[in-house]
């Protein structure tokens, strides 16, 4: 059975990947900075081994690798919310860039371990045309995107001398259960669930709605990471649907799923400056190499995101009763 080490295993994407790998019989290990209990891993906690450690500390990372002896490492640890990265660029660079450099340094002693790095579609900034393929210029327009460009550069340097494949994936925006509420779909869903529970006014506050993004469900993305582990060559690949969807459509879909009337209200504090951007990813290369394709429709992904928040709120209210 393959042994896999997932950095950031307790997070949004990491926990879904852990569930997928466990379901197919892999031996799953994770590097986690947070302390237990690991809420996102509730369904598989007894079937994964967690190595406590800081991704920026070489001793911690070396210890996790030594304790795992993995066939593959999927590097998901990082600051993944652009607004948080903008608010604390030092922390973002430390985790996303220094953390990646630390892992890659530790992997020098494991030359036959396959490596998969999670980058982001944000590295393209505002592309000249969509859908955008991997040959398009990189135009990072925020701190988060800049850290991902740097992490990619470090990873490609390792690929030049690593004996095993080193794969970089550039995912589209992800939706689904457990998504951080600092991201649009989850923020909208959380507000709706709170309103339904009588914990907040029946209003969703939002920023600009005119940006258009490619959205993929996190469970489809977990399948992409698993597929990337099997590639026989190094490379950089987009993972997305090829369709640009407005934030307005995301909000309208979620409002349509609400169990009570909920109105939308512009919150000036959430409005970002600059022109709206439009992006969709051409994932042809990845599909041809792996036969991967998205299976979960956007409406279903948004419904499951909202159901997650409903369940989380019920559990919290039940614990208080």
Backbone bond lengths (Angstrom), bond angles and torsions (degrees), N, CA, C in turn:
res aa  C-N    CA-C-N  psi(-1)  N-CA   C-N-CA  omega(-1)  CA-C   N-CA-C  phi
1 X - - - 1.456 - - 1.519 109.20 -
2 X 1.341 117.53 135.03 1.474 120.32 -179.51 1.527 110.87 -64.80
3 X 1.329 115.24 143.66 1.467 121.58 173.38 1.514 108.15 -104.15
4 X 1.326 115.47 128.23 1.461 120.86 -175.90 1.523 108.97 -127.63
5 X 1.321 116.25 133.28 1.464 122.52 173.05 1.519 107.93 -106.99
6 X 1.323 116.17 123.29 1.462 122.00 179.25 1.521 107.94 -111.56
7 X 1.320 117.40 116.12 1.462 119.38 172.42 1.524 107.67 -80.57
8 X 1.339 116.85 144.30 1.456 119.00 -176.05 1.513 112.62 71.35
9 X 1.324 117.17 29.34 1.465 121.48 -173.02 1.526 112.84 -65.04
10 X 1.332 118.31 -24.67 1.464 120.48 -177.12 1.524 113.01 -85.78
11 X 1.320 117.26 -1.31 1.455 120.90 -177.18 1.516 113.49 -87.95
12 X 1.311 115.43 -166.54 1.461 124.44 -176.35 1.533 111.39 -60.02
13 X 1.316 116.84 -66.38 1.463 120.23 -179.16 1.521 111.53 -70.62
14 X 1.327 117.21 -38.21 1.459 120.81 -176.41 1.511 113.10 -60.97
15 X 1.334 116.83 -40.95 1.456 119.13 -178.56 1.527 111.78 -69.31
16 X 1.320 117.23 -36.87 1.464 119.51 177.03 1.525 110.87 -68.20
17 X 1.329 117.17 -37.83 1.458 119.54 176.38 1.520 110.50 -64.84
18 X 1.328 117.42 -41.60 1.468 120.77 178.23 1.525 110.59 -58.16
19 X 1.327 117.38 -44.25 1.462 120.99 179.32 1.527 111.22 -60.91
20 X 1.326 116.55 -42.87 1.461 120.25 179.97 1.527 111.02 -64.53
21 X 1.328 117.02 -46.80 1.462 120.49 -177.37 1.522 111.28 -64.84
22 X 1.328 117.09 -40.50 1.467 120.54 177.12 1.526 110.10 -62.02
23 X 1.337 116.53 -42.02 1.462 120.23 -176.93 1.519 112.35 -63.93
24 X 1.322 117.21 -26.22 1.469 118.82 -179.74 1.529 112.39 -97.62
25 X 1.331 116.00 3.25 1.455 119.46 172.10 1.509 116.34 96.54
26 X 1.325 118.45 10.09 1.461 120.40 178.58 1.533 110.46 -73.43
27 X 1.328 115.68 155.82 1.459 121.60 170.54 1.523 106.69 -87.80
28 X 1.319 116.84 114.38 1.465 121.25 -169.13 1.517 110.79 -110.11
29 X 1.326 114.94 126.74 1.455 123.20 174.76 1.526 107.78 -120.53
30 X 1.330 116.06 156.79 1.449 119.62 178.07 1.511 111.81 -142.15
31 X 1.321 116.16 147.66 1.458 122.26 171.19 1.522 106.66 -102.85
32 X 1.348 116.21 123.51 1.462 120.34 -175.74 1.514 110.45 -135.92
33 X 1.335 116.20 134.90 1.456 121.94 178.17 1.514 111.64 -87.06
34 X 1.338 116.89 -29.30 1.459 120.05 -178.55 1.528 110.41 -77.13
35 X 1.309 115.07 162.55 1.460 121.27 179.78 1.528 109.69 -96.16
36 X 1.338 117.50 155.06 1.458 119.91 177.67 1.529 111.01 -66.85
37 X 1.330 118.45 161.05 1.466 126.34 5.33 1.529 111.57 -78.67
38 X 1.308 116.22 151.27 1.456 121.10 -178.47 1.531 108.20 -100.42
39 X 1.328 116.08 93.52 1.460 120.97 -172.32 1.524 112.66 -58.12
40 X 1.324 116.81 -39.20 1.462 119.57 -177.24 1.522 113.09 -68.99
41 X 1.329 116.68 -18.65 1.466 121.06 -178.31 1.520 112.39 -102.34
42 X 1.319 117.23 16.83 1.466 120.99 -173.28 1.524 112.94 -53.10
43 X 1.318 117.67 -38.10 1.469 120.21 -174.93 1.526 113.46 -78.71
44 X 1.333 117.50 -15.41 1.476 119.71 -176.46 1.529 112.38 -131.60
45 X 1.332 117.31 9.84 1.467 119.83 -172.29 1.520 112.85 -55.10
46 X 1.333 118.13 -35.41 1.467 120.33 -178.11 1.519 112.51 -82.28
47 X 1.324 116.60 0.73 1.470 119.79 -179.13 1.532 112.97 -119.87
48 X 1.309 116.94 9.16 1.462 121.08 173.41 1.524 108.76 -126.94
49 X 1.320 116.03 151.87 1.455 120.70 177.44 1.522 108.21 -108.78
50 X 1.324 115.78 122.65 1.458 121.13 -178.77 1.520 110.09 -98.70
51 X 1.327 115.45 128.22 1.462 122.49 174.08 1.525 106.34 -104.05
52 X 1.302 117.20 114.40 1.464 120.24 179.55 1.522 109.63 -71.29
53 X 1.318 116.30 137.53 1.455 118.62 178.46 1.508 112.43 172.80
54 X 1.309 114.64 166.21 1.463 123.99 -179.85 1.529 107.56 -104.50
55 X 1.320 117.01 125.59 1.462 121.12 -177.23 1.528 112.17 -61.56
56 X 1.326 118.28 -19.02 1.466 120.82 -179.76 1.528 112.60 -92.72
57 X 1.339 117.81 -1.24 1.462 121.19 179.74 1.529 109.14 -104.62
58 X 1.324 116.35 116.50 1.461 121.07 -174.62 1.524 111.83 -60.64
59 X 1.317 118.01 -40.57 1.462 120.08 179.64 1.528 111.40 -60.92
60 X 1.328 116.41 -40.63 1.465 119.97 -179.82 1.523 110.87 -64.88
61 X 1.313 116.27 -44.04 1.465 120.24 -178.01 1.523 110.46 -69.02
62 X 1.321 116.95 -43.05 1.462 119.58 177.17 1.523 111.02 -60.53
63 X 1.335 116.58 -39.27 1.453 120.16 178.67 1.516 112.38 -63.26
64 X 1.342 116.71 -41.66 1.461 120.34 178.82 1.521 111.09 -64.94
65 X 1.318 116.55 -41.20 1.466 119.83 178.40 1.525 111.29 -66.05
66 X 1.324 116.59 -42.09 1.459 120.08 179.48 1.526 111.05 -65.13
67 X 1.341 116.30 -37.06 1.449 120.41 -179.42 1.512 114.03 -76.97
68 X 1.321 116.27 -14.05 1.459 121.36 -177.99 1.522 112.79 -105.52
69 X 1.337 115.68 -42.27 1.473 122.32 -170.89 1.541 109.03 49.60
70 X 1.329 116.75 58.52 1.464 120.02 -170.00 1.522 113.97 -75.32
71 X 1.318 114.03 150.77 1.462 119.81 169.53 1.528 109.88 -78.26
72 X 1.330 115.86 -27.32 1.468 120.42 -179.55 1.517 109.85 -149.01
73 X 1.328 114.75 147.90 1.466 122.39 172.87 1.518 107.90 -120.77
74 X 1.328 116.35 129.06 1.467 121.39 173.68 1.523 106.56 -111.28
75 X 1.323 115.62 115.43 1.462 121.17 -173.05 1.524 110.61 -95.79
76 X 1.336 114.98 100.59 1.461 121.69 -179.81 1.519 112.64 -112.81
77 X 1.331 118.17 -10.97 1.467 120.58 -177.41 1.525 109.85 -62.21
78 X 1.321 115.50 136.23 1.458 118.43 178.12 1.504 111.73 164.27
79 X 1.322 115.30 170.12 1.461 122.19 172.26 1.522 106.53 -87.52
80 X 1.332 116.01 111.17 1.459 120.15 -168.40 1.523 114.92 -106.54
81 X 1.322 118.20 0.43 1.465 121.35 -179.48 1.528 108.43 -103.84
82 X 1.326 118.56 112.93 1.465 120.93 -175.59 1.521 114.58 -54.30
83 X 1.339 118.27 -38.41 1.458 119.54 -179.08 1.533 111.08 -66.79
84 X 1.323 117.43 -34.17 1.458 120.85 176.88 1.526 110.82 -68.95
85 X 1.326 116.20 -39.19 1.460 120.03 177.52 1.522 111.04 -64.24
86 X 1.327 116.42 -39.98 1.464 120.52 178.76 1.519 111.18 -65.45
87 X 1.333 116.63 -35.37 1.461 120.87 -179.34 1.515 112.66 -73.61
88 X 1.332 117.88 -25.88 1.469 121.98 -178.56 1.519 109.51 -142.28
89 X 1.340 117.45 73.68 1.460 120.40 -176.62 1.523 113.68 -62.42
90 X 1.323 117.28 -30.54 1.469 119.29 179.16 1.525 109.52 -63.91
91 X 1.320 116.53 -45.83 1.469 120.09 178.55 1.525 110.70 -64.65
92 X 1.328 117.07 -40.01 1.461 120.55 -179.31 1.522 111.60 -62.40
93 X 1.322 116.25 -44.87 1.464 119.93 177.89 1.527 110.03 -65.60
94 X 1.331 116.30 -40.56 1.452 119.61 -179.81 1.513 112.35 -59.94
95 X 1.324 116.94 -47.98 1.463 120.55 -176.69 1.525 111.41 -76.82
96 X 1.324 116.85 -50.37 1.467 120.13 -171.94 1.520 113.98 -77.22
97 X 1.327 117.24 -34.41 1.464 119.91 -178.24 1.525 111.09 -99.06
98 X 1.328 117.11 -56.64 1.462 119.64 179.08 1.528 111.03 -62.29
99 X 1.329 116.84 -39.29 1.462 119.53 177.85 1.515 111.82 -60.72
100 X 1.328 117.05 -42.48 1.463 120.75 177.53 1.521 110.77 -64.87
101 X 1.333 116.75 -43.99 1.470 120.19 178.89 1.527 111.08 -60.97
102 X 1.323 116.55 -37.68 1.462 120.58 179.55 1.524 110.47 -65.11
103 X 1.320 116.98 -46.71 1.463 120.34 178.26 1.523 111.19 -61.16
104 X 1.314 117.24 -44.96 1.463 120.21 -178.15 1.527 111.37 -64.45
105 X 1.328 116.54 -36.50 1.466 120.27 176.38 1.527 110.35 -63.15
106 X 1.336 116.29 -44.54 1.467 120.16 178.83 1.523 111.42 -64.07
107 X 1.321 116.96 -33.26 1.462 120.43 -178.74 1.526 113.20 -72.39
108 X 1.324 117.12 -11.92 1.469 119.74 175.86 1.529 110.28 -57.35
109 X 1.329 116.86 -29.12 1.467 121.24 -179.95 1.532 111.93 -86.89
110 X 1.321 117.33 2.18 1.467 121.54 -178.97 1.530 108.88 -133.16
111 X 1.331 117.26 64.67 1.467 120.72 -170.69 1.523 114.75 -66.55
112 X 1.312 118.36 -15.86 1.462 120.19 -179.05 1.528 112.88 -101.08
113 X 1.326 115.72 8.71 1.463 120.22 177.06 1.526 109.98 -87.04
114 X 1.307 116.05 125.08 1.466 120.39 176.86 1.530 109.74 -67.70
115 X 1.322 116.70 148.14 1.463 121.36 -176.40 1.529 109.22 -129.68
116 X 1.336 115.39 132.29 1.468 121.41 173.44 1.524 107.33 -126.42
117 X 1.327 116.46 123.26 1.468 122.79 179.82 1.521 109.93 -107.41
118 X 1.331 116.07 133.30 1.461 120.93 173.16 1.521 109.15 -88.24
119 X 1.327 116.41 112.28 1.464 121.46 172.54 1.525 106.95 -101.35
120 X 1.326 118.36 -139.72 1.466 120.40 -176.35 1.525 110.47 -163.73
121 X 1.324 115.08 149.35 1.465 120.23 172.52 1.514 111.70 -63.67
122 X 1.328 117.20 -18.17 1.465 120.85 -179.97 1.529 112.96 -61.38
123 X 1.320 117.28 -18.37 1.466 118.97 -178.91 1.528 111.59 -63.32
124 X 1.336 118.05 -21.16 1.462 121.22 -178.72 1.522 112.57 -81.81
125 X 1.333 117.48 -14.98 1.455 119.41 -177.11 1.515 111.20 60.54
126 X 1.328 116.81 -125.78 1.468 122.16 176.55 1.526 107.86 -105.26
127 X 1.328 118.52 95.34 1.474 120.40 -175.98 1.520 112.57 -69.46
128 X 1.314 115.03 157.93 1.468 120.35 -179.65 1.522 112.17 -67.06
129 X 1.320 116.65 -32.84 1.466 120.19 177.98 1.521 109.42 -149.11
130 X 1.331 114.49 157.62 1.464 120.71 178.60 1.531 108.69 -130.74
131 X 1.333 116.96 150.98 1.461 125.59 -2.50 1.527 111.94 -68.92
132 X 1.329 115.56 150.35 1.453 122.11 -174.68 1.529 109.51 -98.37
133 X 1.344 116.13 137.34 1.462 118.39 177.43 1.521 110.50 -103.55
134 X 1.314 116.43 -179.91 1.463 121.62 -171.79 1.527 114.07 -70.15
135 X 1.318 117.27 -12.57 1.471 120.04 179.82 1.522 112.76 -86.80
136 X 1.301 118.06 -6.76 1.470 121.42 -179.21 1.525 110.31 -66.19
137 X 1.324 117.74 149.71 1.474 120.12 178.58 1.517 112.02 -64.79
138 X 1.322 115.09 148.76 1.460 120.77 177.76 1.522 108.60 -88.90
139 X 1.329 116.35 127.96 1.462 122.02 -177.74 1.529 109.66 -134.55
140 X 1.303 117.68 66.64 1.465 119.46 -178.08 1.522 110.85 -59.53
141 X 1.337 116.33 127.85 1.457 120.53 -174.92 1.517 113.15 -110.79
142 X 1.329 117.27 4.65 1.455 120.53 178.16 1.524 109.81 -151.02
143 X 1.309 115.87 172.69 1.464 121.06 -176.34 1.525 110.96 -60.16
144 X 1.327 115.91 -46.41 1.465 119.92 -178.88 1.523 111.10 -56.88
145 X 1.330 117.05 -49.16 1.459 120.74 -179.44 1.522 111.52 -61.81
146 X 1.330 116.37 -39.42 1.462 119.94 179.43 1.528 111.46 -63.02
147 X 1.336 116.76 -37.98 1.469 118.67 178.68 1.517 110.70 -67.27
148 X 1.322 117.33 -33.01 1.461 120.00 179.62 1.534 111.27 -71.45
149 X 1.334 116.72 -37.49 1.466 119.65 175.70 1.522 109.95 -61.78
150 X 1.324 117.21 -43.38 1.467 120.99 178.97 1.521 111.04 -63.92
151 X 1.335 117.12 -42.74 1.468 120.78 179.76 1.529 110.64 -63.26
152 X 1.320 116.10 -38.97 1.468 119.37 176.70 1.531 111.28 -61.25
153 X 1.322 116.50 -44.77 1.467 120.44 -178.39 1.530 110.89 -60.77
154 X 1.320 116.39 -43.27 1.457 120.41 178.00 1.526 111.09 -62.38
155 X 1.311 116.31 -40.74 1.461 120.96 -177.22 1.526 111.07 -69.20
156 X 1.322 117.11 -39.80 1.469 119.49 177.76 1.520 111.63 -63.33
157 X 1.327 116.13 -34.32 1.469 119.06 178.27 1.523 109.99 -63.58
158 X 1.320 117.93 -40.60 1.468 120.40 176.42 1.520 110.26 -62.43
159 X 1.332 116.94 -39.70 1.462 120.77 -176.61 1.521 112.54 -59.29
160 X 1.325 117.61 -27.09 1.461 120.43 -177.91 1.528 112.73 -67.02
161 X 1.335 116.99 -18.62 1.467 118.48 -177.27 1.521 113.64 -132.14
162 X 1.344 117.48 1.00 1.458 121.25 -178.42 1.521 109.23 -81.09
163 X 1.315 117.09 140.61 1.462 120.83 -177.17 1.526 112.44 -76.21
164 X 1.330 117.13 -25.02 1.464 121.77 -178.81 1.530 110.28 -105.24
165 X 1.329 117.20 161.10 1.473 119.59 179.69 1.530 112.94 -60.25
166 X 1.327 114.94 141.86 1.463 123.14 175.73 1.529 106.20 -122.07
167 X 1.314 116.80 114.96 1.466 122.10 -172.36 1.527 109.94 -116.86
168 X 1.327 115.99 133.06 1.464 122.67 175.30 1.517 107.75 -110.52
169 X 1.322 116.72 125.98 1.462 121.27 175.10 1.521 109.90 -109.31
170 X 1.326 114.98 137.36 1.467 121.71 175.47 1.522 108.36 -111.16
171 X 1.334 117.37 91.45 1.461 120.10 -176.70 1.520 112.53 -74.80
172 X 1.321 114.54 150.89 1.457 121.32 166.56 1.525 108.61 -69.51
173 X 1.335 116.83 174.33 1.468 120.55 173.80 1.524 109.38 -58.38
174 X 1.319 115.89 136.81 1.467 119.95 -176.84 1.525 111.29 -107.97
175 X 1.327 115.26 141.36 1.462 123.16 172.98 1.513 108.26 -121.53
176 X 1.338 115.67 167.56 1.445 119.94 174.76 1.513 112.40 136.38
177 X 1.330 117.00 175.17 1.460 121.30 -179.94 1.526 111.99 -56.77
178 X 1.342 115.05 141.52 1.467 124.05 175.66 1.529 113.37 81.03
179 X 1.312 118.50 6.26 1.456 119.68 179.21 1.524 110.83 -65.19
180 X 1.323 116.49 142.43 1.464 122.07 179.84 1.527 109.89 -60.54
181 X 1.339 117.90 134.94 1.462 120.14 -178.45 1.518 114.38 -70.82
182 X 1.325 117.53 -0.10 1.453 120.46 174.11 1.518 112.61 -81.33
183 X 1.330 117.79 -4.07 1.456 123.00 178.80 1.529 109.54 -106.64
184 X 1.323 116.28 149.62 1.465 121.94 -163.36 1.519 114.85 -52.82
185 X 1.323 118.06 -58.14 1.465 119.86 -173.96 1.519 111.59 -60.02
186 X 1.320 116.10 -43.63 1.460 119.98 -179.41 1.525 111.17 -68.58
187 X 1.326 117.07 -37.23 1.468 120.54 177.08 1.526 110.72 -61.82
188 X 1.327 116.74 -43.86 1.464 120.27 178.80 1.532 110.07 -64.28
189 X 1.327 116.54 -46.59 1.461 121.19 -177.22 1.526 111.39 -62.69
190 X 1.308 116.98 -40.79 1.466 120.78 179.69 1.527 110.81 -62.58
191 X 1.319 116.99 -43.35 1.465 120.23 179.37 1.528 111.49 -64.14
192 X 1.317 116.88 -39.16 1.465 120.55 178.04 1.530 110.62 -64.94
193 X 1.324 116.95 -45.45 1.462 120.94 -179.41 1.525 111.39 -63.53
194 X 1.318 116.44 -38.34 1.468 119.97 177.57 1.527 111.06 -66.15
195 X 1.327 115.63 -39.54 1.466 119.32 178.24 1.527 110.58 -65.35
196 X 1.336 117.23 -43.06 1.462 120.67 179.04 1.524 111.85 -60.70
197 X 1.348 115.91 -33.76 1.464 120.68 -179.11 1.519 112.61 -83.57
198 X 1.331 117.55 -0.21 1.452 121.33 -179.59 1.512 114.14 76.27
199 X 1.317 115.98 18.37 1.467 120.69 -178.00 1.522 112.80 -95.29
200 X 1.308 117.41 -9.06 1.469 121.18 -177.68 1.519 108.83 -153.96
201 X 1.313 114.94 163.66 1.458 121.21 176.01 1.527 109.43 -61.17
202 X 1.322 116.85 149.73 1.463 121.84 -178.59 1.520 110.55 -79.41
203 X 1.308 114.82 66.54 1.464 121.37 -179.19 1.523 109.12 -147.59
204 X 1.321 115.95 139.86 1.460 121.87 172.90 1.519 107.57 -105.69
205 X 1.311 116.11 116.71 1.458 120.82 177.14 1.522 108.92 -88.68
206 X 1.306 116.01 137.23 1.456 120.06 -173.38 1.519 110.83 -144.06
207 X 1.326 115.06 165.02 1.450 122.55 172.29 1.521 109.56 -97.56
208 X 1.320 116.10 -143.56 1.460 120.40 179.89 1.518 110.60 -66.02
209 X 1.332 114.95 145.45 1.459 120.29 -178.28 1.523 112.55 -118.17
210 X 1.343 116.59 4.33 1.466 118.79 -172.75 1.523 114.28 -91.35
211 X 1.336 118.39 -9.50 1.469 119.49 175.79 1.523 109.41 -67.92
212 X 1.342 116.39 149.35 1.463 121.56 178.79 1.517 109.00 -123.08
213 X 1.307 115.98 132.60 1.466 122.19 -176.57 1.526 110.42 -133.51
214 X 1.314 114.64 158.94 1.460 123.06 170.71 1.528 106.52 -87.04
215 X 1.337 117.80 130.10 1.459 121.05 -178.76 1.520 110.60 -120.78
216 X 1.341 115.68 134.41 1.460 121.50 176.99 1.525 107.99 -131.65
217 X 1.311 116.72 144.44 1.462 119.56 179.45 1.527 109.90 -72.11
218 X 1.331 116.43 143.39 1.454 121.89 -176.68 1.522 111.75 -61.56
219 X 1.327 117.57 -29.26 1.464 119.61 179.08 1.519 111.47 -73.50
220 X 1.330 116.74 -33.45 1.462 119.28 171.23 1.526 110.29 -67.23
221 X 1.329 116.30 -35.74 1.461 119.83 178.19 1.524 110.72 -66.96
222 X 1.322 117.94 -36.12 1.461 120.92 175.96 1.528 110.03 -60.46
223 X 1.322 116.49 -40.34 1.467 120.06 176.29 1.520 110.95 -63.14
224 X 1.322 116.89 -34.72 1.468 120.24 178.72 1.523 110.78 -67.11
225 X 1.336 117.64 -42.99 1.464 119.56 177.80 1.522 110.29 -62.20
226 X 1.321 117.01 -41.47 1.461 120.26 179.15 1.527 110.78 -63.81
227 X 1.322 116.75 -40.12 1.465 120.40 178.47 1.519 111.29 -66.60
228 X 1.332 116.47 -37.57 1.471 120.42 -180.00 1.512 111.75 -63.79
229 X 1.326 117.23 -30.31 1.460 120.91 178.18 1.524 112.10 -63.25
230 X 1.322 116.86 -22.49 1.462 121.23 -176.25 1.525 113.26 -94.86
231 X 1.331 117.46 -5.58 1.464 119.49 -178.42 1.527 111.37 -63.13
232 X 1.303 115.33 143.88 1.456 119.73 -178.47 1.507 114.26 -94.10
233 X 1.323 117.74 8.23 1.456 121.18 -178.25 1.518 110.36 -148.72
234 X 1.324 115.89 157.83 1.461 120.68 175.83 1.525 109.44 -78.14
235 X 1.317 115.46 157.32 1.458 119.14 177.90 1.505 112.05 168.28
236 X 1.343 114.67 173.22 1.467 122.73 178.94 1.515 107.97 -120.29
237 X 1.342 116.10 130.30 1.456 120.13 -172.37 1.531 111.84 -138.21
238 X 1.334 115.12 138.21 1.456 121.17 170.48 1.525 109.84 -77.38
239 X 1.331 115.96 148.35 1.464 121.00 173.35 1.524 107.57 -134.86
240 X 1.325 116.15 109.00 1.454 120.21 -179.24 1.508 110.74 -167.16
241 X 1.336 115.47 -171.46 1.461 120.89 -176.20 1.517 113.05 -99.38
242 X 1.336 116.61 -19.28 1.450 120.38 -175.99 1.514 114.06 86.40
243 X 1.329 116.76 2.97 1.470 121.28 -177.78 1.517 110.34 -115.56
244 X 1.332 116.59 130.63 1.459 121.83 176.63 1.522 109.01 -92.50
245 X 1.326 116.22 126.11 1.462 122.61 -176.99 1.526 108.50 -121.83
246 X 1.314 117.14 134.62 1.464 120.16 -179.26 1.526 110.58 -75.91
247 X 1.328 115.39 152.46 1.459 120.13 175.03 1.529 109.33 -63.18
248 X 1.317 117.16 -29.94 1.467 120.78 176.56 1.524 110.94 -60.55
249 X 1.335 117.38 -40.15 1.468 120.55 178.73 1.523 110.86 -66.60
250 X 1.325 116.77 -38.06 1.468 120.64 176.84 1.532 109.49 -60.13
251 X 1.317 116.32 -48.31 1.460 120.73 -179.05 1.523 111.07 -63.93
252 X 1.320 117.72 -45.22 1.468 120.76 -179.37 1.523 111.11 -60.76
253 X 1.333 116.87 -40.48 1.465 120.37 179.68 1.523 110.85 -62.70
254 X 1.314 116.74 -44.79 1.459 120.65 -179.26 1.536 111.40 -67.77
255 X 1.328 117.16 -40.21 1.465 119.80 177.12 1.529 110.55 -61.48
256 X 1.324 116.22 -34.88 1.454 120.59 178.34 1.525 112.83 -68.94
257 X 1.336 117.29 -20.23 1.463 122.19 179.03 1.524 112.49 -91.07
258 X 1.331 117.19 -9.02 1.464 121.00 -177.45 1.519 110.74 -65.84
259 X 1.334 116.04 147.19 1.464 121.98 -178.15 1.526 112.55 -89.65
260 X 1.324 115.57 -8.12 1.457 121.67 176.04 1.526 107.80 -133.54
261 X 1.323 118.13 161.19 1.473 118.77 175.88 1.534 109.94 -64.97
262 X 1.315 115.35 126.25 1.466 121.58 179.01 1.523 107.34 -130.88
263 X 1.312 116.28 131.77 1.460 119.33 179.47 1.537 109.99 -103.53
264 X 1.307 115.28 160.37 1.460 122.06 177.82 1.523 109.37 -103.11
265 X 1.333 115.74 144.11 1.470 120.72 -177.90 1.516 109.53 -141.97
266 X 1.318 116.29 128.92 1.460 120.71 177.42 1.528 110.03 -68.62
267 X 1.314 115.88 130.58 1.462 122.47 176.29 1.532 107.14 -111.62
268 X 1.323 118.39 108.30 1.472 120.73 -176.63 1.528 113.53 -56.06
269 X 1.334 117.96 -27.13 1.466 120.21 -179.15 1.522 111.99 -71.48
270 X 1.331 117.04 -16.04 1.464 121.07 -179.53 1.531 112.52 -97.85
271 X 1.308 116.85 -0.92 1.459 120.66 -175.66 1.529 110.16 -84.61
272 X 1.325 115.31 124.88 1.468 120.75 176.25 1.524 109.34 -94.48
273 X 1.333 115.52 148.61 1.449 120.62 179.02 1.521 112.07 -79.00
274 X 1.328 114.89 -179.74 1.457 120.69 178.16 1.517 112.32 88.29
275 X 1.325 114.70 172.14 1.457 120.68 179.73 1.527 109.86 -78.90
276 X 1.338 117.23 149.30 1.465 119.58 176.53 1.527 110.54 -65.98
277 X 1.303 116.87 142.93 1.461 120.56 -179.93 1.521 110.03 -109.90
278 X 1.307 114.74 154.96 1.470 121.97 179.37 1.521 107.87 -129.51
279 X 1.317 116.33 126.70 1.458 119.21 179.61 1.518 110.70 -146.72
280 X 1.310 115.36 140.31 1.459 124.06 169.31 1.517 106.21 -142.98
281 X 1.309 116.66 150.65 1.456 121.43 -172.74 1.524 111.90 -104.57
282 X 1.316 115.41 134.89 1.465 121.72 170.21 1.529 106.92 -87.76
283 X 1.326 116.63 106.89 1.467 121.33 -177.56 1.529 111.98 -101.69
284 X 1.323 117.15 23.80 1.465 121.30 -176.49 1.521 112.05 -55.84
285 X 1.317 117.34 -44.46 1.468 119.92 -175.66 1.527 111.05 -62.72
286 X 1.328 116.31 -43.32 1.467 119.25 -178.83 1.527 110.44 -68.23
287 X 1.305 116.84 -39.91 1.467 120.23 179.42 1.525 110.25 -62.86
288 X 1.322 117.24 -40.92 1.458 120.38 -179.20 1.527 112.07 -67.49
289 X 1.316 116.30 -34.56 1.474 120.32 -178.50 1.526 112.55 -78.57
290 X 1.335 117.27 -27.79 1.468 119.54 -169.75 1.528 114.63 -126.47
291 X 1.316 118.60 -13.51 1.470 123.05 -172.32 1.523 112.18 68.13
292 X 1.335 118.12 13.02 1.464 121.00 177.04 1.523 109.38 -68.75
293 X 1.307 115.37 144.53 1.465 121.58 168.72 1.522 107.60 -154.86
294 X 1.331 118.33 152.20 1.467 119.87 179.92 1.521 110.42 -68.07
295 X 1.335 115.26 141.31 1.469 120.53 -179.59 1.524 112.70 -113.87
296 X 1.324 117.54 -24.85 1.466 121.11 -172.63 1.521 109.37 -98.69
297 X 1.313 115.95 120.65 1.466 121.32 -178.96 1.517 110.29 -66.58
298 X 1.333 115.66 152.70 1.458 120.64 -178.71 1.529 111.25 -58.53
299 X 1.319 117.99 -42.64 1.468 120.82 -179.11 1.527 110.95 -61.13
300 X 1.327 116.72 -39.02 1.466 120.61 178.70 1.520 111.04 -69.32
301 X 1.319 116.27 -38.93 1.464 120.79 178.35 1.523 110.66 -62.30
302 X 1.332 116.44 -43.45 1.463 120.65 179.18 1.521 111.37 -67.87
303 X 1.315 117.21 -39.43 1.461 120.72 176.47 1.531 110.47 -59.58
304 X 1.324 116.80 -44.46 1.468 120.46 -179.46 1.522 111.58 -67.99
305 X 1.327 117.19 -33.26 1.461 120.64 175.55 1.527 110.37 -62.70
306 X 1.327 115.99 -45.06 1.458 120.77 178.44 1.525 110.97 -65.65
307 X 1.325 118.33 -41.31 1.469 121.27 178.70 1.524 111.03 -62.55
308 X 1.322 116.48 -35.60 1.470 119.85 177.63 1.521 110.45 -61.09
309 X 1.344 116.74 -44.85 1.458 119.21 -179.02 1.527 111.35 -69.29
310 X 1.327 117.44 -36.45 1.463 119.75 175.53 1.528 110.44 -59.85
311 X 1.322 116.18 -45.38 1.464 120.89 -179.71 1.520 111.49 -65.33
312 X 1.330 116.90 -42.65 1.470 120.99 -179.59 1.522 110.71 -61.66
313 X 1.325 116.77 -42.21 1.465 120.91 -179.56 1.524 110.85 -68.23
314 X 1.337 117.11 -41.02 1.474 120.18 176.92 1.529 110.67 -59.80
315 X 1.330 115.78 -43.36 1.450 119.63 -178.58 1.526 110.97 -63.97
316 X 1.327 116.99 -42.12 1.464 120.50 -179.92 1.519 111.13 -66.59
317 X 1.314 116.64 -42.71 1.460 120.11 179.86 1.515 111.20 -67.18
318 X 1.341 115.75 -36.21 1.458 119.98 178.15 1.519 111.34 -66.28
319 X 1.328 116.50 -37.43 1.467 120.48 179.94 1.528 111.28 -67.85
320 X 1.336 117.27 -27.35 1.443 121.15 -178.94 1.532 112.33 -82.51
321 X 1.333 114.41 -22.18 1.479 119.05 -175.61 1.536 112.01 -69.20
